[in-house]
Amino acid sequence: MKPGDLVNFHTDAWVFERANDRYQNPGIVLRKLRGKDASEVLWADGRITKEHFSYLRLVNNDTQAR
């Protein structure tokens, strides 16, 4: 992920099944966190969070934000 990428939060892990409801997709990657596989993301509801790359999916022309 790089700054400016449009992303959606997504997880299939059952332990985080309610996490999908806590994020207002889409989000914009603000910056990659130094030394980590994570990014700081500004979400559509104005919140800023730090998320591991595995929970972020790039939005492209074939994907619609929910």
Secondary structure as UniProt FT lines:
FT   TURN            3..4
FT   STRAND          6..9
FT   HELIX           14..16
FT   TURN            17..18
FT   HELIX           19..22
FT   STRAND          27..32
FT   TURN            34..35
FT   STRAND          38..43
FT   TURN            44..45
FT   STRAND          48..52
FT   HELIX           53..55
FT   STRAND          56..58
FT   TURN            61..62
//
